[in-house]
Amino acid sequence: MSNILIIKHGSLGDIAQASGAIQDIYENNKDHKLYIMTSKPYFDLYKKNPLITDVILDKRLSRFNLIYLYLLMRKIKKLKFIKVFDLQNSSRTSFYKKVLFPNSNYNSWSSSVTTLPLNTTKEEFDKLSVLERFDHQLKTSGLNTKHTLKPNFGWSCSDISEINSKFKLGKYIILFPFCSPHLNLKKWPHYNELIKLIKDELKNEYKVVIAPGPNELQEAQNFNAECILDKGKALKIPQLSSLIKSSSFVVANDTGPAHMSAHLGVKGIALFGSHTTAYKVSIEREKFKAIQVSDLNKLSARKVFEKIIL
């Protein structure tokens, strides 16, 4: 039994999206052991994945940190990987191919570059959606793909019965009004208006909740919704997955939790401005849709409320 390496550093939404590709890699290589290299925020999460034999932590230190590169190389050489699936497709992983896997070739290293369609530039290829690019990469690497275009992030869920009991969670709508500080273009500014509409028009039949990340705890105080925490701290990713999975509906900005929701198979909508398209990031699923507008500031709470299907 030989070893295969998958590289996926992040981010959260990308981790959810890659679930189908990882499942296809596993199902095409059941006689081999799968390892995954990831960054610290997702190390414990991938430890939960039943398809993965073990997880390699990449601290992503400077490329000029020769001691770190040497230690990482030694760990990799010990495992004698026969194939690498680069699902990150970044400048860092391209660097790793040259430095950590200097003898790799088309057969032993699968990436968007090594599987690029004939007479197609990388810029043209990148116009495809995320999942279409994954699917092409794996098929060109000789794999049959059943799950890549239909990721299932259900493996990430954990037991949250204590949280359900503490917050008396019955039927609830979960909102994700946050986004990274440097990506304000993604932020819809009318969540409190939406919360009022939900409470007024649905006669408090559904609880409205939010689940902030570690850096969003202070901002969470600005919203008139119940804040779901675990002993005063932000939920861990498996807890958040379970909270989303049990929800009646999700409304979110284009952030990690929106992609988690899409690939957990729940009903919901993601709100998109001009920063990208729902097609490009592969977020629309059977139950999860997107509202795309040129200016999120002009998208009314009423229009969003009308898209909530319970």
FENJOQUI-V915670 format. One record per residue. N is the residue number from 0. RES is the residue in one small letter. PSI is psi in whole degrees, -180 to 180 (none if undefined). Layout:
((N	RES	PSI) (N	RES	PSI))
//
This chain:
((0	m	122) (1	s	173) (2	n	142) (3	i	138) (4	l	134) (5	i	136) (6	i	121) (7	k	102) (8	h	-30) (9	g	-167) (10	s	-168) (11	l	-49) (12	g	-38) (13	d	-34) (14	i	-44) (15	a	-44) (16	q	-34) (17	a	-5) (18	s	-41) (19	g	-40) (20	a	-42) (21	i	-40) (22	q	-40) (23	d	-39) (24	i	-43) (25	y	-49) (26	e	-23) (27	n	-5) (28	n	46) (29	k	-16) (30	d	2) (31	h	164) (32	k	136) (33	l	129) (34	y	152) (35	i	136) (36	m	125) (37	t	177) (38	s	170) (39	k	-43) (40	p	-21) (41	y	5) (42	f	-53) (43	d	-35) (44	l	-49) (45	y	-22) (46	k	-25) (47	k	-20) (48	n	117) (49	p	-14) (50	l	-14) (51	i	128) (52	t	-46) (53	d	164) (54	v	134) (55	i	125) (56	l	124) (57	d	112) (58	k	-9) (59	r	46) (60	l	173) (61	s	143) (62	r	-12) (63	f	2) (64	n	88) (65	l	-32) (66	i	-46) (67	y	-44) (68	l	-39) (69	y	-45) (70	l	-39) (71	l	-41) (72	m	-41) (73	r	-41) (74	k	-42) (75	i	-43) (76	k	-36) (77	k	-32) (78	l	-9) (79	k	59) (80	f	133) (81	i	-15) (82	k	143) (83	v	129) (84	f	107) (85	d	99) (86	l	-1) (87	q	-41) (88	n	52) (89	s	175) (90	s	-33) (91	r	-46) (92	t	-30) (93	s	-39) (94	f	-42) (95	y	-39) (96	k	-42) (97	k	-39) (98	v	-45) (99	l	-24) (100	f	60) (101	p	-22) (102	n	7) (103	s	152) (104	n	-169) (105	y	-36) (106	n	-28) (107	s	-10) (108	w	115) (109	s	120) (110	s	175) (111	s	-26) (112	v	-46) (113	t	-16) (114	t	18) (115	l	133) (116	p	148) (117	l	137) (118	n	27) (119	t	133) (120	t	160) (121	k	-38) (122	e	-41) (123	e	-44) (124	f	-38) (125	d	-6) (126	k	-17) (127	l	163) (128	s	162) (129	v	-49) (130	l	-34) (131	e	-37) (132	r	-43) (133	f	-46) (134	d	-44) (135	h	-44) (136	q	-47) (137	l	-41) (138	k	-40) (139	t	-24) (140	s	8) (141	g	13) (142	l	147) (143	n	131) (144	t	120) (145	k	-25) (146	h	-17) (147	t	-41) (148	l	-7) (149	k	69) (150	p	145) (151	n	111) (152	f	13) (153	g	-25) (154	w	-17) (155	s	-9) (156	c	152) (157	s	173) (158	d	125) (159	i	32) (160	s	-36) (161	e	-42) (162	i	-43) (163	n	-42) (164	s	-44) (165	k	-43) (166	f	4) (167	k	53) (168	l	112) (169	g	-104) (170	k	129) (171	y	151) (172	i	130) (173	i	134) (174	l	145) (175	f	85) (176	p	9) (177	f	167) (178	c	167) (179	s	142) (180	p	-31) (181	h	5) (182	l	47) (183	n	-19) (184	l	-24) (185	k	-8) (186	k	121) (187	w	129) (188	p	7) (189	h	32) (190	y	-38) (191	n	-34) (192	e	-40) (193	l	-42) (194	i	-44) (195	k	-43) (196	l	-45) (197	i	-46) (198	k	-41) (199	d	-48) (200	e	-26) (201	l	9) (202	k	39) (203	n	24) (204	e	-30) (205	y	132) (206	k	144) (207	v	123) (208	v	157) (209	i	157) (210	a	87) (211	p	154) (212	g	176) (213	p	-33) (214	n	10) (215	e	7) (216	l	-42) (217	q	-44) (218	e	-30) (219	a	-25) (220	q	-14) (221	n	-5) (222	f	141) (223	n	52) (224	a	160) (225	e	130) (226	c	117) (227	i	115) (228	l	167) (229	d	105) (230	k	42) (231	g	1) (232	k	159) (233	a	147) (234	l	147) (235	k	162) (236	i	-45) (237	p	-35) (238	q	-42) (239	l	-41) (240	s	-45) (241	s	-39) (242	l	-44) (243	i	-45) (244	k	-33) (245	s	2) (246	s	160) (247	s	-30) (248	f	151) (249	v	135) (250	v	127) (251	a	152) (252	n	172) (253	d	82) (254	t	179) (255	g	-50) (256	p	-29) (257	a	-43) (258	h	-36) (259	m	-47) (260	s	-45) (261	a	-41) (262	h	7) (263	l	-2) (264	g	22) (265	v	164) (266	k	138) (267	g	178) (268	i	145) (269	a	144) (270	l	123) (271	f	133) (272	g	-142) (273	s	2) (274	h	-31) (275	t	-172) (276	t	154) (277	a	-34) (278	y	-47) (279	k	-37) (280	v	7) (281	s	44) (282	i	-23) (283	e	128) (284	r	-172) (285	e	-44) (286	k	-13) (287	f	123) (288	k	179) (289	a	149) (290	i	120) (291	q	123) (292	v	163) (293	s	-28) (294	d	110) (295	l	-29) (296	n	-29) (297	k	-2) (298	l	117) (299	s	154) (300	a	-36) (301	r	-43) (302	k	-40) (303	v	-44) (304	f	-39) (305	e	-17) (306	k	-6) (307	i	117) (308	i	115) (309	l	none))
//
